[in-house]
Amino acid sequence: MILAELALSGLGASIGAAIAAIGAGIGIGKIGAAAMEAIARQPEAAGDIRSNMIVIAALIEGVALFAVIVCILALFV
Protein backbone atom coordinates (compact mmCIF):
# COMPACT_ATOMS: atom_id res chain seq x y z
CA MET A 1 0.00 0.00 0.00
CA ILE A 2 2.78 2.43 0.89
CA LEU A 3 4.68 1.57 -2.30
CA ALA A 4 1.60 2.38 -4.38
CA GLU A 5 1.29 5.78 -2.69
CA LEU A 6 4.98 6.46 -3.28
CA ALA A 7 4.68 5.50 -6.95
CA LEU A 8 1.64 7.74 -7.41
CA SER A 9 3.35 10.67 -5.72
CA GLY A 10 6.34 10.21 -8.02
CA LEU A 11 4.07 10.09 -11.03
CA GLY A 12 2.22 13.22 -9.90
CA ALA A 13 5.45 15.11 -9.27
CA SER A 14 6.81 14.09 -12.68
CA ILE A 15 3.64 15.16 -14.48
CA GLY A 16 3.60 18.47 -12.58
CA ALA A 17 7.21 19.22 -13.47
CA ALA A 18 6.58 18.31 -17.10
CA ILE A 19 3.55 20.59 -17.32
CA ALA A 20 5.56 23.45 -15.79
CA ALA A 21 8.39 22.96 -18.30
CA ILE A 22 6.01 22.72 -21.26
CA GLY A 23 4.14 25.83 -20.11
CA ALA A 24 7.39 27.78 -19.78
CA GLY A 25 8.48 26.68 -23.25
CA ILE A 26 5.20 27.73 -24.80
CA GLY A 27 5.25 31.07 -22.97
CA ILE A 28 8.80 31.92 -24.00
CA GLY A 29 8.05 30.87 -27.57
CA LYS A 30 5.08 33.22 -27.71
CA ILE A 31 7.14 36.05 -26.24
CA GLY A 32 9.89 35.49 -28.82
CA ALA A 33 7.41 35.42 -31.69
CA ALA A 34 5.65 38.56 -30.52
CA ALA A 35 8.97 40.36 -30.00
CA MET A 36 10.20 39.47 -33.47
CA GLU A 37 6.95 40.70 -34.98
CA ALA A 38 7.16 43.93 -32.98
CA ILE A 39 10.79 44.49 -34.04
CA ALA A 40 9.81 43.88 -37.66
CA ARG A 41 7.10 46.54 -37.38
CA GLN A 42 9.24 49.07 -35.48
CA PRO A 43 12.94 48.44 -35.99
CA GLU A 44 13.89 51.62 -34.14
CA ALA A 45 12.44 50.22 -30.91
CA ALA A 46 14.41 46.97 -31.10
CA GLY A 47 16.50 47.67 -27.99
CA ASP A 48 13.51 48.39 -25.76
CA ILE A 49 11.56 45.41 -27.08
CA ARG A 50 14.52 43.09 -26.63
CA SER A 51 15.18 44.20 -23.05
CA ASN A 52 11.50 43.82 -22.13
CA MET A 53 11.46 40.38 -23.76
CA ILE A 54 14.46 39.26 -21.71
CA VAL A 55 12.88 40.46 -18.44
CA ILE A 56 9.59 38.69 -19.16
CA ALA A 57 11.38 35.49 -20.22
CA ALA A 58 13.37 35.54 -16.97
CA LEU A 59 10.16 35.92 -14.96
CA ILE A 60 8.60 32.97 -16.77
CA GLU A 61 11.69 30.85 -16.16
CA GLY A 62 11.56 31.79 -12.48
CA VAL A 63 7.95 30.68 -12.18
CA ALA A 64 8.73 27.42 -14.00
CA LEU A 65 11.71 26.76 -11.73
CA PHE A 66 9.56 27.44 -8.68
CA ALA A 67 6.94 24.97 -9.96
CA VAL A 68 9.57 22.28 -10.56
CA ILE A 69 11.02 22.81 -7.07
CA VAL A 70 7.54 22.50 -5.54
CA CYS A 71 7.05 19.22 -7.44
CA ILE A 72 10.38 17.90 -6.18
CA LEU A 73 9.52 18.91 -2.62
CA ALA A 74 6.14 17.17 -2.95
CA LEU A 75 8.00 14.06 -4.05
CA PHE A 76 10.32 13.91 -1.03
CA VAL A 77 8.12 15.32 1.73
Rosetta silent file (secondary structure, phi, psi, omega in degrees, C-alpha in Angstrom):
SEQUENCE: MILAELALSGLGASIGAAIAAIGAGIGIGKIGAAAMEAIARQPEAAGDIRSNMIVIAALIEGVALFAVIVCILALFV
SCORE:     score description
SCORE:     0.000 S_00000001
   1 L     0.000  -43.406 -179.429    0.000    0.000    0.000 S_00000001
   2 H   -67.925  -37.505  178.629    2.782    2.428    0.893 S_00000001
   3 H   -64.774  -35.720  177.854    4.677    1.569   -2.300 S_00000001
   4 H   -65.931  -40.512  177.861    1.596    2.378   -4.384 S_00000001
   5 H   -65.576  -39.654  178.740    1.294    5.782   -2.694 S_00000001
   6 H   -65.177  -40.869  179.199    4.984    6.456   -3.278 S_00000001
   7 H   -65.912  -40.863  179.495    4.675    5.502   -6.947 S_00000001
   8 H   -68.860  -35.262  177.808    1.636    7.738   -7.409 S_00000001
   9 H   -68.637  -36.909  175.678    3.347   10.665   -5.715 S_00000001
  10 H   -64.997  -40.691  177.802    6.340   10.211   -8.016 S_00000001
  11 H   -65.064  -43.234  178.958    4.069   10.094  -11.030 S_00000001
  12 H   -63.856  -41.907  178.544    2.219   13.216   -9.901 S_00000001
  13 H   -65.453  -39.093  178.812    5.451   15.114   -9.270 S_00000001
  14 H   -66.350  -42.534  178.994    6.807   14.094  -12.678 S_00000001
  15 H   -66.289  -40.641  178.217    3.643   15.158  -14.480 S_00000001
  16 H   -62.350  -43.928  178.540    3.597   18.472  -12.584 S_00000001
  17 H   -65.193  -38.290  179.281    7.212   19.222  -13.465 S_00000001
  18 H   -66.532  -41.319  178.327    6.581   18.306  -17.104 S_00000001
  19 H   -64.243  -39.886  178.170    3.546   20.592  -17.316 S_00000001
  20 H   -63.227  -42.807 -179.814    5.564   23.446  -15.791 S_00000001
  21 H   -67.798  -40.685  178.456    8.390   22.955  -18.297 S_00000001
  22 H   -65.302  -42.906  178.634    6.010   22.722  -21.256 S_00000001
  23 H   -61.724  -41.117  177.916    4.140   25.828  -20.111 S_00000001
  24 H   -64.807  -41.156  178.386    7.386   27.777  -19.785 S_00000001
  25 H   -62.893  -42.923  178.562    8.483   26.683  -23.252 S_00000001
  26 H   -65.259  -43.588 -179.534    5.195   27.735  -24.803 S_00000001
  27 H   -62.639  -44.853  179.928    5.253   31.073  -22.971 S_00000001
  28 H   -68.399  -35.130  176.279    8.800   31.922  -24.000 S_00000001
  29 H   -63.133  -41.771  178.260    8.048   30.868  -27.574 S_00000001
  30 H   -66.983  -38.881  177.759    5.078   33.224  -27.712 S_00000001
  31 H   -63.325  -44.778  179.280    7.137   36.048  -26.240 S_00000001
  32 H   -61.917  -42.955  179.881    9.890   35.489  -28.821 S_00000001
  33 H   -64.964  -43.672 -179.970    7.415   35.418  -31.694 S_00000001
  34 H   -66.681  -37.349  179.066    5.650   38.564  -30.519 S_00000001
  35 H   -67.106  -41.441  178.584    8.969   40.363  -29.996 S_00000001
  36 H   -64.603  -38.416  177.491   10.201   39.467  -33.471 S_00000001
  37 H   -66.158  -41.195  179.455    6.947   40.701  -34.978 S_00000001
  38 H   -66.191  -39.435  178.506    7.165   43.932  -32.978 S_00000001
  39 H   -66.915  -36.483  177.948   10.787   44.493  -34.039 S_00000001
  40 H   -65.821  -33.439  179.740    9.813   43.881  -37.660 S_00000001
  41 H   -79.052  -36.641 -179.226    7.096   46.539  -37.375 S_00000001
  42 L  -133.132   83.163 -177.792    9.236   49.074  -35.476 S_00000001
  43 H   -63.078  -26.227 -179.098   12.945   48.437  -35.989 S_00000001
  44 H   -71.122  -17.104  179.400   13.895   51.622  -34.143 S_00000001
  45 H  -100.688   19.506 -174.689   12.438   50.216  -30.913 S_00000001
  46 H   -61.637  -39.371 -178.703   14.410   46.968  -31.097 S_00000001
  47 H   -64.499  -45.029  178.876   16.498   47.668  -27.989 S_00000001
  48 H   -65.340  -42.869 -179.168   13.513   48.394  -25.762 S_00000001
  49 H   -64.138  -42.972 -178.912   11.562   45.415  -27.084 S_00000001
  50 H   -64.512  -43.062 -179.317   14.525   43.089  -26.629 S_00000001
  51 H   -66.764  -39.793  176.210   15.180   44.196  -23.047 S_00000001
  52 H   -64.483  -38.298  178.884   11.505   43.816  -22.128 S_00000001
  53 H   -63.110  -41.452 -179.085   11.464   40.383  -23.762 S_00000001
  54 H   -66.096  -40.737  179.239   14.461   39.257  -21.707 S_00000001
  55 H   -63.811  -46.248 -179.298   12.883   40.463  -18.444 S_00000001
  56 H   -65.378  -40.507  178.277    9.592   38.690  -19.155 S_00000001
  57 H   -62.915  -38.175  177.784   11.382   35.494  -20.222 S_00000001
  58 H   -66.041  -38.841  177.474   13.372   35.542  -16.972 S_00000001
  59 H   -64.570  -40.605  178.196   10.163   35.916  -14.963 S_00000001
  60 H   -65.209  -42.071  178.131    8.599   32.966  -16.774 S_00000001
  61 H   -63.257  -37.149  177.777   11.688   30.850  -16.160 S_00000001
  62 H   -63.252  -43.267  178.677   11.560   31.794  -12.478 S_00000001
  63 H   -65.230  -40.907  179.366    7.952   30.676  -12.178 S_00000001
  64 H   -65.509  -40.666  177.954    8.727   27.422  -13.996 S_00000001
  65 H   -64.332  -41.354  177.431   11.712   26.759  -11.731 S_00000001
  66 H   -60.233  -42.888  179.890    9.555   27.444   -8.682 S_00000001
  67 H   -64.557  -40.992  178.880    6.943   24.965   -9.957 S_00000001
  68 H   -65.759  -40.241  178.682    9.569   22.281  -10.556 S_00000001
  69 H   -64.681  -40.691  177.027   11.016   22.808   -7.072 S_00000001
  70 H   -61.995  -40.587  177.917    7.542   22.500   -5.545 S_00000001
  71 H   -64.536  -39.381  178.311    7.052   19.219   -7.441 S_00000001
  72 H   -67.649  -39.948  177.379   10.377   17.901   -6.179 S_00000001
  73 H   -64.502  -39.187  178.168    9.516   18.914   -2.620 S_00000001
  74 H   -64.232  -29.560  179.936    6.143   17.173   -2.948 S_00000001
  75 H   -70.664  -40.671 -172.985    8.003   14.057   -4.047 S_00000001
  76 H   -97.324  -11.662 -178.008   10.317   13.909   -1.033 S_00000001
  77 L  -104.746    0.000    0.000    8.120   15.315    1.727 S_00000001
